[in-house]
Amino acid sequence: MGLKSQVEERMEFLTGGPKPKKNVDVMKEISNKLKHHEGEENGTEEKILKKKMKRKQSTEKSVKEAEEVVDTEVKKKKKKKIVVESDDE
């Protein structure tokens, strides 16, 4: 039951129908339905979170591997400078 059904009940009441439900009662019903629905979806949310974590971990690993490759390439390219001191005294 949502807002649309509440409006319909009130329109019926104005035309001489039964008394509509109070807002508090309707909100409690919807709250209970949402809690029940969240309980059912909780399992799927956990699966989604696990997938996201796996993706994140795999990307982090690939980034670390890429950084290691770059580090080793940089280390290979560095050359030692030889300082020659002259004895011109």
KAJO-V910647 format. One record per helix or strand. SS is the DSSP state (hx for helix, st for strand). FROM is the first residue (numbers start at 1). LEN is the number of residues. Records with the same first field share a line. If there is no record, write none. Layout:
SS: FROM-LEN  FROM-LEN
//
This chain:
hx: 3-12  23-55
//
